[in-house]
């Protein structure tokens, strides 16, 4: 121990004894920040404490609001969407970060830690938020911690600066290890076939994989120094690092029963042998009729059944990795660049064609089966039942306006029964709606009924040539869709489906 360190240690011990009567309830007796050169003492226990925080960024857009913050946070569902079991930390050294062109930049250290919920009312030191982050984002945090972890159990060196990537709930076969090159497909272009456990249908999803929303730089300098009576012979040095944002790789698709008359069954109307959400059918002039439509099930189609990037990619050619989503900077998936063919790619398992033939497939969700899982959602002054239809991997289209919706756009098939006069045997109806992937509208793309001619005609419809990707199936977003109106048209009915604006699901905050 250096002479200076001995003097500092003696002063601390004396101060602790003098303050003992006043600080009897405190477990930390003294803490100061020191440069690492002054604390390079083999007798000192050194720890790292890394803050993992919610996924948000610096940009918003006008109606409908996209970007990093969307329309504000919506806390994930406790014990499932918010559940974090462990986190994997990936350290490397390169000033340019994950967008480096340096083929010699390699992973220095990979470390996995188990986490547990952070107890209130304690708030950890070192917790910080990005500039411009809305306050309501901060108040929707969920906290986890590993406690302090020994620096000596890593290959990190005090005084050094590192870049850090984080993966939560990583699969056992993640395959990222020390000495791997950052620019390789094994690290920054890593793809995953599974981003949660379960079928992803309804609420059947858990252990969501989450990854860094932005890259972090950490400096192992200036630790906080603690001295207590139980550590009379040595100090405890803790490196508190700025918070790191993570986000789920999965998106969520919801059905919101706004504008409906509520859930109805044969108890409410003997004609409703198949229960669902009832809608009043209106004439073209908007006046109500006695006819009713009962929505009985929803089936997603054109879901990405292939791979998804572990770390978010955008169309930014200069810095595509972990970039913020802006007006002209949209997210891409591993297949976006080739989505201009008039054929259906084999990495989509649930196709529009197969849905036509069989709505009772793997992804079908009936309104009756989800009644025990529904929850209320309030938006713009309206409160109604909300049902989770399922979870999806990223699926985004090309901005050139050459992606055929029929083959590539994720959509929903709405199945129900039309009751003339509100009684009698219902006439089965199916309406197909493509979720909007681009443009400044929050209405779905054109509707097609279960008329095969209309569906065939839809093959010629392509996404608009617009740069702003306000709607696409993108990680960590909720796509809340509701039936805006049901109207009589040409002797039949027409559903007007509207998507709620992007609403980020906030991710857990993890303290390490």
C-alpha positions in Angstrom: 0.0 0.0 0.0 1.4 3.5 -0.9 2.1 6.0 1.8 -0.7 8.2 0.4 -3.2 5.4 0.6 -2.1 4.6 4.2 -2.8 8.2 5.2 -6.2 8.3 3.5 -7.1 4.9 5.0 -6.2 6.1 8.6 -8.2 9.3 8.1 -11.2 7.4 7.0 -11.1 4.9 9.9 -10.8 7.8 12.4 -13.7 9.7 10.8 -15.8 6.6 10.9 -15.3 6.0 14.6 -16.0 9.6 15.4 -19.3 9.5 13.4 -20.4 6.1 14.7 -23.1 7.5 17.1 -24.6 9.6 14.4 -24.6 7.1 11.6 -25.6 3.9 13.4 -28.3 3.2 10.9 -26.0 3.5 7.9 -24.2 0.7 6.2 -21.9 3.1 4.2 -19.7 5.3 6.4 -17.7 7.3 3.8 -17.7 7.6 0.1 -15.6 9.7 -2.3 -14.6 9.5 -5.9 -10.9 8.7 -6.6 -8.9 8.4 -9.8 -8.0 4.8 -10.5 -4.3 5.4 -10.2 -4.8 6.3 -6.5 -6.8 3.1 -5.9 -4.7 0.5 -7.7 -4.3 -1.3 -4.4 -4.3 -5.1 -4.4 -6.0 -5.2 -1.0 -9.0 -3.2 -2.2 -12.0 -5.0 -3.4 -13.1 -3.5 -6.8 -16.6 -3.9 -8.2 -18.6 -2.8 -11.2 -22.2 -1.5 -11.0 -23.8 -1.0 -14.4 -27.3 0.5 -14.9 -29.5 -0.9 -17.6 -32.5 1.3 -18.4 -35.5 1.7 -20.6 -35.4 1.8 -24.4 -36.1 5.3 -25.7 -34.3 7.8 -27.9 -34.2 11.4 -28.9 -36.7 11.9 -31.7 -40.5 12.0 -32.1 -42.8 12.7 -35.0 -46.1 14.4 -35.5 -49.4 12.5 -35.8 -49.0 9.6 -35.9 -46.0 9.7 -33.7 -43.2 7.3 -34.5 -39.5 7.5 -33.7 -37.8 6.3 -30.6 -40.4 7.6 -28.1 -43.6 6.9 -30.1 -46.6 8.3 -28.3 -45.0 7.7 -24.9 -44.4 4.7 -22.8 -46.7 1.8 -21.9 -45.3 -0.4 -19.2 -44.9 -4.0 -20.1 -46.9 -6.7 -18.4 -45.4 -7.7 -15.0 -43.8 -11.1 -14.5 -43.9 -11.8 -18.3 -43.0 -8.9 -20.6 -41.0 -7.3 -17.9 -39.3 -10.4 -16.6 -35.6 -10.5 -16.9 -33.7 -13.5 -15.7 -30.1 -12.6 -16.7 -28.1 -10.3 -18.8 -25.0 -10.8 -21.0 -22.5 -8.0 -21.2 -20.3 -7.7 -24.3 -17.2 -5.4 -23.9 -14.8 -4.3 -26.6 -12.5 -1.4 -27.4 -12.9 0.8 -30.4 -13.5 4.6 -30.5 -15.9 4.3 -33.5 -18.1 1.8 -31.7 -20.3 -0.8 -33.3 -20.3 1.1 -36.6 -16.6 0.8 -36.8 -14.8 -0.2 -40.0 -11.9 -1.6 -38.1 -11.6 -5.3 -38.8 -9.2 -5.8 -35.9 -11.6 -4.6 -33.2 -12.5 -7.6 -31.1 -14.7 -8.6 -28.1 -12.6 -8.2 -25.0 -14.9 -9.8 -22.4 -18.3 -11.5 -22.3 -19.9 -11.9 -18.9 -23.4 -13.2 -17.9 -25.1 -12.3 -14.6 -28.3 -13.4 -13.0 -30.6 -10.6 -11.9 -33.4 -10.1 -9.4 -36.0 -7.3 -8.9 -34.7 -4.1 -7.4 -36.4 -3.3 -4.1 -38.2 0.0 -3.5 -37.6 2.6 -2.1 -33.9 2.4 -2.7 -32.6 4.1 -5.9 -29.2 3.1 -7.2 -26.3 5.4 -7.6 -25.2 5.9 -11.1 -28.7 5.8 -12.6 -29.0 8.4 -15.4 -31.3 9.1 -18.3 -30.6 10.2 -21.9 -31.0 13.9 -22.8 -34.5 14.9 -23.8 -36.0 11.6 -22.5 -39.7 12.3 -21.4 -40.4 12.2 -17.7 -43.2 9.7 -18.2 -40.6 7.3 -19.7 -38.6 7.5 -16.5 -41.6 6.9 -14.3 -42.5 3.6 -16.1 -39.2 1.9 -15.2 -38.9 -1.6 -13.8 -35.7 -2.2 -11.9 -33.5 -5.3 -11.6 -30.0 -5.8 -10.1 -27.3 -8.4 -9.7 -25.7 -6.5 -6.8 -22.1 -5.5 -7.0 -19.9 -7.8 -9.1 -16.2 -8.3 -8.6 -14.1 -6.7 -11.3 -11.4 -9.4 -10.8 -13.9 -12.0 -12.1 -13.7 -10.3 -15.5 -10.8 -9.5 -17.9 -11.6 -5.8 -17.6 -8.8 -3.5 -16.5 -9.2 -0.5 -14.1 -8.4 2.7 -15.9 -9.5 1.5 -19.3 -12.4 2.6 -21.5 -14.7 0.1 -23.1 -17.8 -0.1 -25.4 -20.6 -2.2 -24.0 -23.5 -4.1 -25.6 -26.1 -5.8 -23.5 -28.4 -8.8 -24.2 -31.1 -9.7 -21.7 -32.5 -13.3 -21.5 -30.0 -14.4 -24.1 -30.3 -17.9 -25.5 -27.7 -20.4 -24.3 -26.4 -20.7 -27.8 -25.9 -16.9 -28.3 -22.4 -17.7 -29.6 -20.7 -14.3 -28.9 -17.4 -14.8 -27.2 -14.1 -13.0 -26.5 -11.8 -12.4 -29.5 -14.6 -12.4 -32.0 -14.4 -9.6 -34.5 -17.0 -6.8 -33.9 -17.7 -6.3 -37.7 -18.5 -10.0 -38.2 -21.9 -11.7 -38.6 -21.2 -13.3 -35.2 -21.4 -10.0 -33.4 -23.0 -6.9 -34.9 -24.8 -8.7 -37.6 -25.9 -11.5 -35.3 -29.4 -12.9 -36.1 -31.7 -14.9 -33.9 -34.4 -17.4 -35.0 -36.3 -17.1 -31.7 -36.8 -13.8 -29.7 -39.0 -15.3 -27.0 -40.2 -18.6 -25.6 -43.6 -19.9 -26.5 -45.8 -19.8 -29.6 -46.3 -16.0 -29.7 -50.0 -16.5 -30.1 -52.1 -14.5 -27.7 -50.3 -14.2 -24.4 -48.2 -17.4 -25.0 -44.8 -15.7 -24.9 -42.2 -15.2 -22.2 -38.5 -14.7 -21.6 -38.3 -12.0 -24.2 -34.8 -11.4 -25.6 -33.8 -7.8 -25.2 -30.8 -5.9 -26.6 -29.1 -2.6 -26.4 -31.1 0.2 -28.0 -27.9 2.4 -28.2 -24.3 1.7 -27.6 -22.7 2.7 -24.3 -19.2 3.8 -23.4 -17.9 3.0 -20.0 -14.8 4.3 -18.2 -13.3 2.3 -15.3 -12.0 5.4 -13.6 -13.0 7.4 -10.6 -14.7 4.7 -8.5 -16.7 5.5 -5.5 -14.8 4.5 -2.3 -16.6 3.0 0.6 -15.2 2.3 4.1 -17.2 0.6 6.9 -16.4 -1.1 10.2 -16.9 -4.5 8.7 -14.2 -3.6 6.1 -11.8 -2.1 8.5 -8.7 -3.4 6.8 -9.6 -2.5 3.2 -11.7 -0.2 1.1 -14.4 -1.1 -1.4 -14.1 0.6 -4.8 -17.3 0.6 -6.9 -17.4 1.8 -10.6 -20.8 3.2 -11.2 -21.5 3.5 -14.9 -24.2 5.4 -16.8 -27.4 3.7 -17.7 -27.7 1.5 -20.8 -31.0 1.3 -22.6 -32.3 -2.1 -23.8 -35.4 -3.0 -25.8 -37.4 -6.2 -26.7 -36.7 -7.7 -30.1 -40.4 -8.6 -30.3 -43.3 -6.3 -31.3 -46.9 -6.8 -30.0 -50.2 -6.7 -31.9 -53.3 -5.9 -29.9 -57.0 -5.7 -30.7 -58.8 -2.8 -28.9 -62.6 -3.1 -28.6 -63.2 0.7 -28.9 -66.4 1.5 -30.9 -67.9 -1.9 -30.2 -71.0 -2.5 -28.1 -69.0 -4.9 -25.9 -68.5 -8.6 -25.7 -71.7 -10.5 -26.5 -72.6 -14.2 -26.3 -75.8 -16.3 -26.7 -76.7 -15.1 -23.2 -77.1 -11.6 -24.6 -78.6 -12.7 -27.9 -79.7 -16.2 -28.7 -78.6 -15.7 -32.3 -74.9 -15.3 -31.2 -73.9 -18.9 -31.0 -70.3 -17.8 -31.7 -69.5 -15.1 -29.2 -67.5 -12.0 -29.9 -67.5 -8.2 -29.9 -70.7 -6.7 -31.3 -70.8 -3.7 -33.7 -73.8 -1.7 -34.9 -73.9 -1.4 -38.7 -74.4 2.1 -40.1 -75.7 3.3 -43.4 -73.4 5.2 -45.7 -74.8 8.5 -44.3 -73.8 7.4 -40.8 -77.2 6.6 -39.4 -77.5 3.4 -37.4 -79.4 0.3 -38.5 -80.7 -2.7 -36.5 -78.1 -4.9 -38.2 -75.2 -6.2 -36.2 -71.8 -7.6 -36.9 -70.1 -9.8 -34.2 -66.3 -10.1 -34.5 -65.4 -13.6 -33.4 -61.7 -14.1 -34.2 -58.6 -12.5 -35.5 -55.7 -14.2 -37.4 -52.4 -12.5 -38.2 -50.8 -13.4 -41.5 -47.5 -12.7 -43.2 -45.5 -13.0 -40.0 -41.8 -13.1 -40.2 -40.9 -16.7 -39.4 -37.2 -16.2 -40.2 -34.4 -14.4 -38.5 -34.2 -11.1 -36.7 -31.2 -8.9 -36.1 -30.0 -9.0 -32.5 -28.9 -5.4 -32.7 -31.3 -2.9 -34.4 -30.4 -2.0 -38.0 -31.6 1.0 -39.9 -31.2 2.3 -43.5 -28.5 4.8 -42.4 -25.6 3.7 -44.7 -23.0 5.5 -42.6 -24.1 4.3 -39.1 -26.8 1.7 -39.5 -26.3 -0.1 -36.2 -28.3 1.1 -33.1 -29.2 4.4 -34.8 -32.2 6.4 -33.6 -35.3 6.2 -35.6 -36.0 9.5 -37.3 -38.3 10.9 -40.0 -36.1 9.4 -42.8 -34.3 6.7 -40.8 -36.3 3.5 -40.6 -35.6 0.0 -39.3 -34.7 -2.8 -41.6 -34.9 -6.5 -41.1 -32.6 -9.2 -42.6 -34.9 -9.5 -45.7 -36.1 -5.9 -46.3 -33.8 -5.4 -49.3 -35.2 -8.3 -51.3 -38.9 -7.6 -50.6 -39.7 -6.6 -54.2 -40.5 -10.0 -55.7 -43.9 -11.1 -56.9 -43.5 -14.4 -55.1 -44.0 -15.3 -51.5 -40.7 -15.8 -49.5 -40.3 -19.2 -47.8 -39.3 -17.6 -44.5 -42.9 -16.5 -44.0 -44.8 -19.6 -42.6 -48.2 -18.0 -42.3 -49.1 -16.7 -45.8 -52.2 -14.8 -46.9 -53.1 -17.7 -49.2 -53.0 -20.2 -46.4 -55.1 -18.0 -44.2 -57.8 -17.9 -46.8 -58.0 -21.7 -46.8 -57.9 -22.1 -43.0 -58.5 -19.4 -40.5 -58.2 -21.9 -37.6 -54.5 -22.2 -38.0 -51.7 -21.8 -35.4 -52.1 -18.0 -35.2 -55.8 -17.8 -34.9 -57.1 -16.0 -31.7 -60.8 -16.2 -30.8 -62.4 -13.5 -28.8 -63.9 -16.1 -26.5 -60.6 -17.7 -25.7 -59.0 -14.5 -24.6 -61.7 -13.2 -22.3 -59.7 -14.3 -19.2 -56.6 -12.4 -20.5 -58.2 -9.1 -21.6 -57.3 -5.9 -19.9 -58.7 -2.4 -20.0 -56.9 0.3 -22.1 -57.8 4.0 -22.0 -56.8 6.3 -24.8 -58.1 9.7 -25.8 -60.8 9.4 -23.2 -62.1 6.0 -24.3 -61.8 2.8 -22.2 -62.4 -0.6 -23.7 -61.3 -4.2 -23.6 -57.8 -4.9 -25.0 -56.8 -8.4 -26.3 -53.2 -9.4 -27.2 -53.4 -11.0 -30.6 -49.8 -12.1 -30.6 -46.1 -11.2 -30.7 -44.2 -10.7 -34.0 -40.6 -10.4 -35.2 -39.6 -7.3 -37.2 -41.0 -7.0 -40.7 -40.4 -3.8 -42.6 -40.9 -3.0 -46.3 -38.8 -1.2 -48.9 -39.2 2.6 -49.2 -39.0 2.5 -53.0 -42.7 1.6 -53.2 -42.1 -1.8 -54.8 -43.0 -4.2 -52.0 -46.2 -6.1 -52.9 -48.5 -6.0 -49.8 -50.0 -9.4 -50.6 -46.6 -11.1 -50.2 -44.9 -9.1 -47.5 -47.1 -6.8 -45.4 -48.1 -8.3 -42.1 -51.9 -8.1 -41.7 -54.9 -9.4 -39.8 -57.9 -11.4 -41.0 -61.0 -10.4 -39.1 -63.7 -13.1 -39.0 -67.2 -12.6 -37.8 -71.0 -12.9 -38.5 -73.4 -10.4 -40.0 -76.9 -10.5 -38.4 -79.6 -8.8 -40.4 -81.9 -7.1 -38.0 -79.7 -8.4 -35.2 -81.3 -11.8 -35.3 -81.4 -15.1 -37.2 -78.5 -17.1 -38.6 -75.4 -15.0 -39.0 -73.7 -14.7 -42.4 -70.0 -15.5 -42.1 -67.6 -12.7 -43.2 -63.8 -12.4 -43.4 -62.0 -9.1 -43.9 -58.3 -8.9 -44.6 -56.4 -5.8 -43.6 -52.7 -5.1 -44.1 -51.1 -3.2 -41.2 -49.7 0.1 -42.6 -46.0 0.0 -42.8 -45.2 3.4 -44.3 -46.8 6.9 -44.5 -48.4 9.5 -42.3 -51.7 7.8 -41.8 -52.9 5.6 -39.0 -55.5 3.7 -41.1 -54.7 0.3 -42.4 -54.1 -0.4 -46.0 -57.0 -1.4 -48.3 -59.4 -4.0 -47.2 -60.2 -7.2 -49.0 -63.1 -9.5 -48.2 -63.1 -13.3 -48.5 -63.8 -12.9 -52.2 -60.9 -14.6 -54.0 -61.1 -12.2 -56.9 -60.5 -9.2 -54.6 -57.6 -11.0 -53.0 -56.0 -11.9 -56.3 -56.4 -8.2 -57.3 -54.5 -7.2 -54.2 -51.3 -8.8 -55.5 -50.8 -5.8 -57.7 -51.0 -3.3 -54.7 -47.6 -2.2 -53.5 -46.6 -0.1 -50.5 -46.4 3.6 -51.1 -43.1 5.2 -52.1 -42.6 7.1 -48.9 -39.5 7.6 -46.8 -41.1 7.8 -43.3 -41.7 4.4 -41.8 -44.2 5.3 -39.2 -45.8 1.9 -39.4 -43.9 -1.3 -39.7 -43.5 -4.3 -37.5 -40.6 -3.0 -35.4 -39.2 -4.3 -32.1 -40.5 -3.0 -28.8 -43.7 -1.5 -30.2 -47.3 -2.2 -29.6 -49.6 -2.1 -32.6 -53.0 -1.5 -31.2 -55.7 -1.9 -33.8 -59.5 -1.3 -33.5 -62.5 -1.4 -35.8 -63.3 2.3 -36.4 -66.7 1.6 -38.0 -68.8 -1.0 -39.6 -70.9 0.3 -42.4 -73.3 -1.2 -45.1 -71.9 -1.0 -48.6 -73.4 -2.4 -51.7 -75.6 -4.8 -49.8 -72.7 -6.0 -47.7 -70.6 -4.5 -44.9 -67.3 -2.8 -44.8 -64.9 -2.7 -41.8 -62.8 0.4 -41.3 -59.8 -0.7 -39.3 -57.6 1.9 -37.6 -54.2 1.4 -36.0 -53.4 3.3 -32.9 -50.1 5.2 -33.1 -46.8 3.6 -32.1 -46.7 3.0 -28.4 -43.4 1.8 -27.0 -43.5 -0.9 -24.4 -41.0 0.1 -21.8 -38.4 -2.4 -20.8 -37.1 -3.2 -17.4 -34.3 -1.2 -15.9 -31.5 -3.5 -14.8 -28.9 -2.6 -12.2 -25.8 -4.6 -12.2 
